[in-house]
Amino acid sequence: MVVLNPVQRIVEEKFITLLRSCKNYERLHQIQAQIVTHGLEHNDFVAPNFITTCSRFKRIHHARKLFDKIPQPNTATWNAMFRGYLQNGHHRDTVVLFGELNRIAGMPNCFTFPMIIKSCGKLEGVREGEEVHCCATKHGFKSNSFVATSLIDMYSKKGCVEDAYKVFGEMHERNVVVWTAIINGYILCGDVVSGRRLFDLAPERDVVMWSVLISGYIESKNMAAARELFDKMPNRDTMSWNAMLNGYAVNGEVEMFEKVFDEMPERNVFSWNGLIGGYVKNGLFSETLESFKRMLVEGHVIPNDFTLVAVLSACSRLGALDMGKWVHVYAESIGYKGNLFVGNVLIDMYAKCGVIENAVVVFNCLDRKDIISWNTIINGLAIHGHAPDALGMFDRMKSEGEEPDGVTFVGILSACTHMGLVKDGFLYFKSMVDHYSIVPQIEHYGCMVDLLGRAGLLDQALNFIRKMPIEPDAVIWAALLGACRLYKNVEIAELALQRLIELEPNNPANFVMVSNIYKDLGRSEDVARLKIAMRDTGFRKLPGCSVIECNDSVVEFYSLDERHSETESIYRVLKGLTMLLRSHGYVPNLSDVAHGLGVGLWDPTIHSALLLQYNSVREVIFPVLAILPDDHSRTLLEEVVSRAQGVWKAWNRALLNTARLVHLSYVAVLRDDTGAVFTVFCGWYRPLIMVQEGEALKLMYALKWAQDHNLQNVEFEIDFKILTDAVI
């Protein structure tokens, strides 16, 4: 009989308490020094706790050094080392160390085998798992519920559900956890019917078992069966309600997940995340923002990082910059400053809303950056035309030891495209394969075709397409066609059109592009022929959609949309704007628009103004967005950019006096049916026009109308009565 030394036991307990409460690695070194001083580094009670603490700080190699110095580790020490490897993802080391335990005829217990089995599953090592299974049986743990549950889970995840059921069948006593494990095993293998059969046979069911089967029906997209089972569930908790909510959201049943949310007796942050995330999954971004506001008002719960990521994603899709800025400040106020996930989506939001400077600031403030952080900022800089900065960021990424991936090179090749760096683009394309072993995907080939096309090297672009090892898709041929439109190369354009007709025969936009080339070359018969071909497709091009943020909400308009309540006033202002432009000698080149619509130049039908904004003292800041058909975007974009600065100067000369100045802060975003984005800022010291996500976009023409005496710099204040009575 071993007599315990009371003093030593007190010291051991003291060190165990210090290890469990240790907050940092430096403090751990100090505790270790004291442990060594007292000669307890090999102690059966202290050593396992020291290894566990090292694992918590991800210093698993330090833990292994101590472990290797222990002459005869007890089972608790072995388990601590196994657990440390498992928690830090060192699954191969877990299995190898278990082999060492077997070689010295160690004595594993029922807590040892589940860790080893889980590591075998992570390694997809079924053979190793079977060996551990045999070892567990030899040590008498054949019917142990911990071991059996782990074996069932391992076999099921590898698709060996028959072996999982064999383990289940060999057990003498099966508790509810084991029953749940085998039911989940069949569901993982896609056999929900067998899972339901076992569910009906189970002698005892808890809320987890009910939720597992409901989730199985949801994953198999059988929401009717899931709802039927849910309605029979005796003790529905918040987790089960959340499962149904997410199920309807994933399957696109918006009305049903809204109904489930409203029916919930209690809601936690995951419930609100289910609602907000459901709207995002189904493309309902305005509803996402409204539900977030509702959460803050009536939810009585604090949003987590998932909530913030979903809301900021919606802001980026809508161009809701003001809302995004507010969420940014709010996120920092509740402790998410520096959070990697929130930081990444903030970078994306600011980049897509046109404030690339803010995106860079957020990126630089991140304590830790992952590949998504680097890819987002590099692609954002490239999209905004900051190609030198994008390439510089790529060099910084490499110097900091981050390995680029395929997404990184999409941004790099886009940057080369913006700068016309054909030679550098090919060098980066080659290094992607040679230095980083990245197999080029269709998007990389698309970037190269765009690079050559924008540089006017159309023959080289065509040869590049023909030599591609993968079949070019419609995006690549459309990029080539767009370059042909720019350089009026009708021969290659006709070839590209033929390929596009084969790939997407119902897209009339391709016919329009070639028709415009024919028109520029004076080939009216070919124009008429293509119009007939376009009509014969039976499809019409979807109108572009634009949104504008105002007063914490987002209003949506379509091209040629006349549903707005202020449509009449908007068109009157546009007409007055036209007269003002002409009075300053501006003669727009809108022949492409008139040709496309069959109307006269500057006909009101080519404009769609978006929003009137009134304030409490009848002052109105009036942003006018004239959305022109996207088939002629390139010509019109060049026209606006070349004339915008002169127009502002003319207005500044004519309109010098103003009583007050209203700071205008809004963002307008245009989206076409391809998802491309064109952002216009009207704000203090903001440029008039800023382009996002390429040039193959609809044109958004942002101008503000003011009375003759009411302008200073680029900020306006307009009295509504004067506006409506005296504009024209």
N, C-alpha and C positions, 0 to 999 in steps of 0.2 A: 504494500500500500504506500502510495506516494504522499508525503506530507507537504502541503502547500505552505510556502513562506508568505505570511500575511503581508509583510512589507513589500515583497516583490510583486504580489498580486495588486497592491495599491498602485505601485509604479506602472505596472502593465496597463491598468485601467486608465491611468492618467495619460499615458502615451496614446492609447487607443482613442481617447476623447480628443486629444490634440490633433491626431491625424484626421479624424472624421470632420473636425471643424476647420481644418486648414483651408485658407482661401487662395493661396498663390504658391507658385513653385519655389520662390525664394524662402518663404516660411517653411516649406517642406524640408529644404536643406538644413535649416537650423534645427528642426525637430529630429532629423536623421542624425545629426551630430550628437545630440543628447542621447539618442537611442544607443548609438555606438559606445558612448562614454559609459553607459550603464550596462553594456554587454548584452543587450536584448535584440541585436539585429537578426539573430536566428531564432528568436523566441516564437513558439508555435501560435501565440495569440497576437503578438505585435507584427510579425512579418506579413501575414495575410492582409492586415489593415494598411500596412505601408505599401504593398503592391497595389491594393485597390486605390489608394490615394494617387499614386503615380499614374495609374491608368486614367483616373479622372482628369488629370492634367495632360493627358496624351503623351506621357513620358514612359511609354511601354518598354523602351530599351533600357532605361534606368531600372525599371522594375525587374527586368530579366537578369540584369547584372547581379542584383541582390539575390534573386531566386537561385541562380547558379552557384552561389557561394554557400547556400544552406546545405549542410551535409545530408540530412534526411528530412525533406519537407513532409509535413503531414498532409492529410487529404484536404484540409481547409486551405493550405498554402497552394497546393496544386490547383484547386478550384479557383482561387483568386487569380492565378496566372492565366488559366483558361478564360475566365470572365474578362480579364483585361484585354487579351488578344481579340476576343469576340466583339467587345464594345468598340474597339478601335479598328475593326475591319480586317484584322490579320487572321483570316480564316485558315490559310495554309499553315501558318505557324501553330494554330490551335490543334490541327490534326497531327502535325509532326510531333508536337509536345506530348500528345496523347500516346503516340507510338513509343516515346521514351518511357512513359509511365508503365506501359505494358511490359517493356523490356526488363524493367527492374521489379516486375511483379508487384506493382503498387496496388492499392485498394481504392478504386473509384467508388463513389456512392451514387445515390439516385439523383443528386444535383449535378454530377459530373457529366453523365451521358447526354442530357438534353442540350448542353452547350456544344458538345462534340458533334452531335447529330445536326444541330442547326448550322454549324460551320460546314459540314459535308454538303448540306443542302445549298448553301451559298456558293460552294465551289462546283456545284452540279456533279458532285462525285458520288454517284449512286453506288458504285462498287465499294468505295470507302465507307459509305453509309451502311451497306449490308454487313461489312466487317464489324463495324461498331455495334450493329444490331446483334450479331452473333456473340460479341463480347458481353453485351448487356445481358443476354440470355444466360450465358455461362456464369455470370456473377449473381444470377437470381433476380434480375429486375424485369423479367419477361412481362409480368402483369402490373408493373408499377405505372400508375397513371401519368406521372410526369414523363417517364421515358416513352410510354406508348403514345402519348399525345404528340411528342416530338417526332416519333417514327411515322405516325400517320400523316403529319404535316409534310415531312420530307418526301415520302413516297408520292403523296398527292400532287405536290408541286412539280414533280418530275413526270407526272402523267401515269404513274404506276398505281392506280387506284385499287387494283386487285390485291397488290401487296399490302396496301394500307388497310384494306378490309380484312386481310388475313391476320394482321396484327390485332385489329379490333376483335375478330372472332376468337382469338386465343386468350383473350382476357377473361378472368373469372369474375371480376367485379368491374362494372363500368359505371362511372359517375357521369354527371351531366356534361362535364368538360370533355370527356372522351367521346360521348355521343355527338356533341357539337363539332368536335374535330373531324369525325368521319363524315358527317353531313356536309361540312365545309369542303372536305376532300372531294366528294362527288361533284359539288358545285364548281370547284376549281377546274375539274375535268370536263365541265360542260354538261354534266348529267344531273339536271335539276330534278328530274322525275324520280331517280333513285334517292336523291337527297330528301325529297318529300316523303318517300316511302319510309325511310329510316326515321324521319321526323314524326310520322304518325305512329311508329312503333316505340319511340322513346318513352320510358316510364316516367321521366321527369323532364320538364322544360323550363328553362329560365329565359329572361329577356334577351340574353345574348343569342340563344338558339333561335328564338323567333326572328331576331334581327338578321341572323346569318341567312336564313331561308328567304326572308323578304328581299335581302340584297341579291340573292341568287336569281330570283324572278326579275328583279330590276335589271341586272346585268344581261339577262336573256331577253330584255325588252318586252317582257310580259307584265305590263303594269296592271292589267285587270286582275291577274292572279295575285300579284303583290298587294293590291288594294283589298282583295277579298281576305287574304291571310291577315293583313294589318287590322281589318275590322274585327276579326276574331280574337286578336291578341288580348289577353286578359289585363295585363298591367303595362300599358304603353307608357314608356318614359320619353323624355325629350330626345334621346338618341334615336329611338324608333321613328318618332315624328320627323326628325331631321333626315333619316334614311329615305322616307317617302318623298319628302320635299326635294332632295337631291335627285331621286329617281325620276320624278316628273320633269325636273329641269334638264337632266341629261338627255331625256327622250323628247325634248322639245315641246312638252305640253305645258305651255305658259299659264293658261287659265287654271289648270289643275294645281300647279305648284303655288300659285297665288292663293287658291282656295285652301290648300293644306296649311299654308302659313297663317292665314286668318283664323283657321280652326284650332291652331295649337293652343293648348291651355297654358303652357309656359314656353318661353323662348330664351335661349342663351345666345352667346356670340356666334356659335356655329349655325344656329337657326337663321340669324340675320345674314351670315355669310352664304348660306344656301340660297336665300332670296336674291341677294345682290349678285352672287356668282351665277345664279340661274339666268338673270337678265343679261349678264355679260355673255354667257355661253350662247344665248339666243339672239345676240346682236341688238338688244334693246338698251342702248347706252343712256338715253335720256331717263328711262325708268330706273336705271342703275343709280344715277345721281339722286333722283327723287327718293328712292328707298333708303339711300344713305342718310339723307337729311331726316327722313322719318325715324331712322334708327337713333340718331342723335337726340331727337326730340322726345321720343316715347320708349326707346329701347331699354334704358336704364342699364346698359352694358357698355363696356369700353371696347371699341373696335380693336382688332388685332392686326398683325401684319398682312394676313390674307385679305381682310376687309380693305385695307388701304391700297393694296396692290390692285384689287379688282376695280376700285373707284378711280384710281389714277389711270388705269388702262382705259376706262370709259372716257375720262377726260381727254386722253390722247386721241382717241378715235373721233371724238366730237370737236376737238380743237378748243375745249373749254378751259382756256388758260387761267382765267381768274379763279375758277373753281379749283383747278389744279394747284394754283399757288396757295389757296386757302387750306387745302388738304395737306400740302407740304408743311405749312406752319403748324397745323393741328397735329400732324404726325410727330413733329419734333416736341410739341408740348406734352405729349403722352408717352414720351420715352423712346421713340423710334428714330431718333437722330443717329445717323450712322448705320442703321440697319441695312444689311446688304440687299435684301429683297426689295424693300421700299426704295432704297437708293437706286437700284437698277431701273425700276419702273419710273422713278422721277426723271432720270436721265432720258429715258424714252419719251416721256410726256413732254418735257421741255423741247426736245429735238423735234418732235412731230408738231408741236405748237409753234415752232419757229424761233424759240428763244434759246439758241444753241449756246449762248454765253452762260445762261443759268445751268444748262446741262453739264458744261465743263466744270462749273463751280461745284455742283453736286458730286461729280466724279472725283474731283480732287479732294473732297472732304471725306470720302469713304476711307475708313481705316483698313478695310480689307476689300480687295477687288477680285472677282472671279472672271472667268472667260466671258460671261454674259455682260459684265460691266465694260470690259474692253471692247467687245463687239458692238455694243450699243453706242458708245461714244464715237468709235471709229466710223461706223455707218452713218451716224447722225452728222458728223462733220463732213463726210463725203456727200451726203444728200444736200447739205446746205451750200455746197460749192467751196467749202474750206479744205480743198484737196491737200495743200501743203501741211495743214495742221493734222489732217487724217494720217498722212504718211509719217509725220513726226510722232504721232501717238503710237503708230505701229512700231516704230523704232524703240520708243519708250517701253512698250509692252514687252518686246523681246529682251531689252536690257534688264527688266525686272523679273525675268525668268518665266513669264507666262507663255505657254505654247499656243500659237494660233491654230484655229481650226478652219473649216470650210467657210463658215459665216464671216470670219475675219477677212478672208480674201475676197469675198463679195464686196465688202466695203472698200478694200484697197483697190480693186479693179475699177470700181465706180469712181473713186478719186482720180485715178489715171484717166478715166473717160472724160471727167469734167475739165481736166487740164490738157487734154489732147496728147498725153504721154504714151504714144503707141509703143515705142521701144521699151520703156519702163514697164508698161502693162504686160508685155510678153515676158519680160524678165521675172516679174512677180508670178505670172502664171506658171512659168517653168520652175521657179523655186518652190512653189506650192507642192509640186510633184517630187522634185529632186531632194529638197531639204526636209520637207515635213511629211512626205509619203501620204499626201492627201489626194485622193482620186477625184479629179474634176467632175462636178455634177452639171446638170443642164443649166443651172443659174450662172455658173462660171463661164460656160461657153457663151451664154447670152450676153454677159458683160463684155467678152472679147469681140463679139459681133457688133455690139453697140459702139465699142471703142473704135473699131475700124470704120464703121459706118459714119459716125460723127466726124471722123477725120477725112471723109470723102474717099476713102479707099474701098470703094464698093466691090471692085473685082476681087480684091484680097479677102473681103468679108465673105463673098460668095464661095470662094475657094476654101476658106476656113470652114464654112458650114458643110461643104461637100466632104471634107476630110474628117469631120467629127466622128468619133467612135460610137456615139449614141445618136439615135434618131432625133433630129431637131424638132422642137415643138412649135406651136403657133406663136409663142412669145418671141422666139428667135427670128422667125420669118417676118413678124410684125416690126421688129426692130430694124431689120434690113429694109422693109418697105418704107418705114419712116425716114430712113436715110435717103432712099430714092426720092421721096417727096421733097426733101430739102435740096438735093442736088439735081432733081428733075431728070433722073435716069429711068426712062420708060421701059427699056429692055429688061433690066433686072427687076423692075417693079412688076412687070407682067409675069415673070417667072415666080416671084414671091407670091403674087396673088393666086396663081394656080395652086401652089402648095397650101396656101391659107384656105382656099375653097375646099381642098381635100380634108384639111384638119378641122375647120369650123365653117361648114357651108352655110350656116344660118346667121353669120355675123355680117351685117351690111356695112359696117364701118370700113372693112377692107376695100370694098368697092368704091366707097367715097374717096378714100385716099388716092387710089389710082385715077379716079375720075378727075380729081383736082390736078393731077399731073397732066392729064390730057388737056384739061382746060387751059393750063398755063402754056401749053405748047400749041394751042389753037386747034386742037383736033376735036371739033364739036361732034362729029359723027361717032367717035369712040365714047365721048361723054354720054350721048344718048343711048348707045348700046349698053353701057354699064348701068345706066339708070334703069333700063328694062330688066337687066339681070338682077339688080338689087331688088326691084319690085317683085320679081318672080320668086325670090326666096321666101316671101310671105312674112318676113320678120322686119320689125322696125328697131332702130337703135334705141336702147334705153336712155331716157333723159338723165343728164347729170344732176346730182343732188348736192346742195350746199347748205351749210348750217352757219348760224351766227349766234354767238354767246351774248346775252344781255340780261342784266339783273338776275344773275345766278341761274339762268335757265337757257336752254338752247332751242332755237326755232329753226325748223327745217323747211327748205324750199326746193322745188324742182325747176329745171330750166323751162322758161316760158310759163311759169306757174302764175296764175292770176287769182288764186284763192285767198290771198291775204286781204284783210279788211281795209287796208290802206292802198290797195292796188291803184286806184285812180290818182291819188295824190303822188304816189311813187312815179308813175309814168309822166305826170306833169313836170315833176322835178327833173326827170331824165331828159325830157324835151328841152327844158330850160338849160340844162347842162350842155346839151348839144349846141344850142345857140351860143352859149358862152365860149365854148371851145372854138367854134367857127369864127367868132368875133376876134379871137387872138391868132387867127391865121392857121389853125390846125385843121388839116384836111385828112381825115382818117382813110386808111386803105382797108375798106370793108367789103371789097368785091367778092371775096371768098364767102363771106357770110351771106350776102345777098344771093350769090349763086346757089349756096346750099339750101336756102330757105325759099328761094323764089320770090323775094321781096326787094323793095328799094333800099338804098343805103340809109342807115340809121333809122330804119323803120322801127317803131316801138316794139314790134314782136321779137326783135333780137335781144331785148333786155329783160331782165327779171330782177327787180330790186328786192332786197330781202327784209328790211326791218326799219320801222320808225321807233325812235326811243324818246319818250317824253319824260320830263321831270316835274317836280311839284310846282314849279313856278312858270310853267308853260314854255320852258326853254327846251329846245329839241336839238339833240346831236344827231345828225342825219347821215349815216353811212349808206352810200348807194353802191350796190354791187351789180354791175351789168354782166350777166353771165352769157357768154357767146358760145355758139355750138362748137363742140370740141374737134370737129373735123378740120377746123381752120385755126386751131389753137396756136400753132407755131408762128404763123404770119402775124396774127393779132398780138401775140405776146411780144414779138419784136417791135411792133408798132407802138404798143403802150410803153414799153421800156424806153424807147427812143424819144417819146414825146412827153413823158410824165414830168420830167424835171422842168422842161420849158413851160408846161401848163402851170405848175406851182409858182414859178417866177412871175408869170403873167398875172396870176391871181394876187400875189403879194404886192405887185405894183399898183393894182387897181383897188385893192381893199386894205387900207392901212389902219383905219381907226376902229377900235373896239372898246366897249365899256368894261366888259369883264371877259375872262377867259375860262372856258370849261375844259378841264383835262379829260380827254377822251381815251379810255382804256378798254378796247375790245379786240377780239380776234374773229375774223371771218374765215371759214374753211370751205373749200370746194372739193367734193369728191366725185370722181366719175365712176362708171360701172366697173372699172378695173380695180378700184380701190386706191387709185393714185390721189394724192393730196396736194392742194395748192392753197397756201395760207397768205392772207393779207392782214397786215397790222396797220391800224390807224391809232397811233399812240405817240407819246412824247419822244421825240428824237428817233422814232422808228422809220425805217425806209418805207416808201409807199408800197413796194411790191417785194415779196420774198417767195422764192420758189422752193418747193419740197418735192421729193421723190420723183425726180426726173422731169423732162420737158414735154413728154407726150401726154399733156394734160388739157383739160378745158381751160379757157382763159377766164380769170376772174379780174375784173377791172374795178379797182376801189377808188372812188373819188367822192369828195364831199362838196355839197352845194351850200353857198352862203350868199346873203344879201351883199350888195356892192360895198357897204361900209363896215362890214362885220368880220374881217379876217385878220389874224396876226399869226405869223409863221405858218404852221400847219395845223393849228387848233382852232376850232370854230365854236361860236355860240349863236344860235339862230332863234329869233322869236317866232313862235308858231304862226301867229296871225299874219305877220309879214310874209312868212314863207308861203302860206297857202294863198294869200290874196295878191301877192306882188311878184311871185317867182317868174311868171311868164310875161 
